[in-house]
Amino acid sequence: MAARLHPAPAPNQEVVDLQRLSSRDLEPLLSEEIATWRAELEWDFEKSAELVRRFMDLRALNGSALVEDGAIKGYAYYVLEESKGLIGDLFVRRDVRTVERENALLASVLEPMMANPQIVRVESQLMMIEPALVRDTPQSEWLRRFERNFMRLDLRQAALQEGRVRQPIRLGKWSDSFQEPAAHLIAAAYAGHIDGQINDQYRTTAGARRFLYNIVQYPGCGAFYRPATYAAFDIASGRMCGVSLTSIVAADCGHITQICVIPQVRGKGVGHELLRQSLVALRDAGCRSASLTVTAANLEAVTLYERVGFETIRHFPAYVWEGF
Ligand SMILES: CC(C)(COP(=O)(O)OP(=O)(O)OC[C@H]1O[C@@H](n2cnc3c(N)ncnc32)[C@H](O)[C@@H]1OP(=O)(O)O)[C@@H](O)C(=O)NCCC(=O)NCCS
């Protein structure tokens, strides 16, 4: 792909490699980003910011900063995992946030990944960009866009009423021995599903293993929270048929990082019961609210969440690029 992606920067604008900067240079922007995550999504971004600082100071973070008149106005970074690139974050300071500036940063991280012969796929979920439903993007002819919803539930108001489970199941609190059956379950639950187009880890058991490993070890989606994480087992076969994974994203806020049920037992109240138990456990742990993200076109899931009382408070895009 020979096309130049960078829109011409304005005369006072410069796109600078993050490896030329230190975490101290980025600090005002990171402070604003931490405050923004807290105010808008009730998430504590501090642990993610700490990882950014650490990798910046090791000069090991791939990405760019947008510098104007000597001040950093935005940044974006990416990580490479085997043949896949992931845009980890893209944030522009509120007083200068424009689609043009965000696109300059998006282009600056897409370009090296798309030009890298090892990289055949790029994924991104950009929760902090301008939420305009229609916007230009660099290389729009190559990027697929999926609408995602950020949803939130006020646990102090939620009824969390029991439903009728029309399938003999037993629920178990998370144990590390669930990791392997859960990886098989995730791959089965997402076979042919739209979310497998957004995150290719859902497509195979090996990918689902990596997804689970990351979610348990790393703070990107909050700190994995075992006491509110449940698996459902089919009584007759003893096999795992659903999971609801949770994390803590701020001292008083929980998050549903994953919920899925195998196709054979869907529509029987298992998903609702898993979700309800996780939300009750989060509330018992002192959480005021719970959040989750969902693909807008995933109506089964959106209907379930709305029925429980979740409301969409933000729309954000997921972009995917696939090479040849
Ligand atoms: C979303 C999912 C977990 C729901 O699990 P489930 O066990 O089928 O859900 P339930 O049977 O508890 O359904 C709960 C409610 O959701 C709604 N619902 C379920 N399927 C629906 C459908 N096909 N159309 C419309 N609404 C539906 C109904 O309101 C239903 O209430 P009811 O029990 O009164 O009929 C399941 O469909 C799934 O695993 N999907 C694939 C993975 C996925 O999309 N996960 C969510 C990612 S954010």
The ligand as an SDF file (V2000), in Angstrom:
LIG
                    3D

 48 50  0  0  0  0  0  0  0  0999 V2000
  -26.2890  -12.7380   24.6330 C   0  0  0  0  0  0  0  0  0  0  0  0
  -26.4110  -14.1340   25.2360 C   0  0  0  0  0  0  0  0  0  0  0  0
  -25.3500  -14.2980   26.3120 C   0  0  0  0  0  0  0  0  0  0  0  0
  -27.7970  -14.2820   25.8590 C   0  0  0  0  0  0  0  0  0  0  0  0
  -27.8600  -15.5510   26.5000 O   0  0  0  0  0  0  0  0  0  0  0  0
  -29.2250  -16.3780   26.5790 P   0  0  0  0  0  0  0  0  0  0  0  0
  -29.0150  -17.4800   27.5330 O   0  0  0  0  0  0  0  0  0  0  0  0
  -29.6890  -16.7270   25.2260 O   0  0  0  0  0  0  0  0  0  0  0  0
  -30.1850  -15.2450   27.1620 O   0  0  0  0  0  0  0  0  0  0  0  0
  -31.5560  -15.4860   27.8840 P   0  0  0  0  0  0  0  0  0  0  0  0
  -32.2260  -16.7420   27.4450 O   0  0  0  0  0  0  0  0  0  0  0  0
  -31.3320  -15.3140   29.3320 O   0  0  0  0  0  0  0  0  0  0  0  0
  -32.3810  -14.2830   27.3000 O   0  0  0  0  0  0  0  0  0  0  0  0
  -32.5850  -13.1470   28.0270 C   0  0  0  0  0  0  0  0  0  0  0  0
  -33.4540  -12.1770   27.2940 C   0  0  0  0  0  0  0  0  0  0  0  0
  -32.7590  -11.6610   26.2010 O   0  0  0  0  0  0  0  0  0  0  0  0
  -33.6850  -11.3880   25.1960 C   0  0  0  0  0  0  0  0  0  0  0  0
  -33.4080  -12.2270   24.0460 N   0  0  0  0  0  0  0  0  0  0  0  0
  -32.7510  -13.4020   24.0110 C   0  0  0  0  0  0  0  0  0  0  0  0
  -32.6730  -13.8440   22.7530 N   0  0  0  0  0  0  0  0  0  0  0  0
  -33.3110  -12.9410   21.9790 C   0  0  0  0  0  0  0  0  0  0  0  0
  -33.5620  -12.8270   20.5990 C   0  0  0  0  0  0  0  0  0  0  0  0
  -33.1470  -13.7740   19.7460 N   0  0  0  0  0  0  0  0  0  0  0  0
  -34.1860  -11.7420   20.1630 N   0  0  0  0  0  0  0  0  0  0  0  0
  -34.6120  -10.7930   21.0030 C   0  0  0  0  0  0  0  0  0  0  0  0
  -34.4040  -10.8600   22.3320 N   0  0  0  0  0  0  0  0  0  0  0  0
  -33.7740  -11.8990   22.8150 C   0  0  0  0  0  0  0  0  0  0  0  0
  -35.0350  -11.6750   25.7160 C   0  0  0  0  0  0  0  0  0  0  0  0
  -35.5410  -10.5170   26.3180 O   0  0  0  0  0  0  0  0  0  0  0  0
  -34.7430  -12.7190   26.7340 C   0  0  0  0  0  0  0  0  0  0  0  0
  -35.7320  -12.7320   27.6630 O   0  0  0  0  0  0  0  0  0  0  0  0
  -36.7060  -14.0290   27.8520 P   0  0  0  0  0  0  0  0  0  0  0  0
  -35.8960  -15.0100   28.6350 O   0  0  0  0  0  0  0  0  0  0  0  0
  -37.8420  -13.4620   28.6050 O   0  0  0  0  0  0  0  0  0  0  0  0
  -37.0660  -14.5030   26.4770 O   0  0  0  0  0  0  0  0  0  0  0  0
  -26.2760  -15.2270   24.1380 C   0  0  0  0  0  0  0  0  0  0  0  0
  -27.1680  -14.9150   23.0780 O   0  0  0  0  0  0  0  0  0  0  0  0
  -24.8790  -15.3840   23.5700 C   0  0  0  0  0  0  0  0  0  0  0  0
  -24.0410  -16.0920   24.1210 O   0  0  0  0  0  0  0  0  0  0  0  0
  -24.5920  -14.7390   22.4190 N   0  0  0  0  0  0  0  0  0  0  0  0
  -23.2990  -14.8570   21.7700 C   0  0  0  0  0  0  0  0  0  0  0  0
  -22.2280  -14.1480   22.5620 C   0  0  0  0  0  0  0  0  0  0  0  0
  -22.5960  -12.7020   22.8140 C   0  0  0  0  0  0  0  0  0  0  0  0
  -23.1250  -12.0130   21.9470 O   0  0  0  0  0  0  0  0  0  0  0  0
  -22.2880  -12.2210   24.0130 N   0  0  0  0  0  0  0  0  0  0  0  0
  -22.5120  -10.8460   24.3950 C   0  0  0  0  0  0  0  0  0  0  0  0
  -21.3720  -10.0040   23.9530 C   0  0  0  0  0  0  0  0  0  0  0  0
  -21.5270   -8.3270   24.5000 S   0  0  0  0  0  0  0  0  0  0  0  0
  1  2  1  0
  2  3  1  0
  2  4  1  0
  2 36  1  0
  4  5  1  0
  5  6  1  0
  6  7  2  0
  6  8  1  0
  6  9  1  0
  9 10  1  0
 10 11  2  0
 10 12  1  0
 10 13  1  0
 13 14  1  0
 14 15  1  0
 15 16  1  0
 15 30  1  0
 16 17  1  0
 17 18  1  0
 17 28  1  0
 18 19  1  0
 18 27  1  0
 19 20  2  0
 20 21  1  0
 21 22  1  0
 21 27  2  0
 22 23  1  0
 22 24  2  0
 24 25  1  0
 25 26  2  0
 26 27  1  0
 28 29  1  0
 28 30  1  0
 30 31  1  0
 31 32  1  0
 32 33  2  0
 32 34  1  0
 32 35  1  0
 36 37  1  0
 36 38  1  0
 38 39  2  0
 38 40  1  0
 40 41  1  0
 41 42  1  0
 42 43  1  0
 43 44  2  0
 43 45  1  0
 45 46  1  0
 46 47  1  0
 47 48  1  0
M  END
$$$$
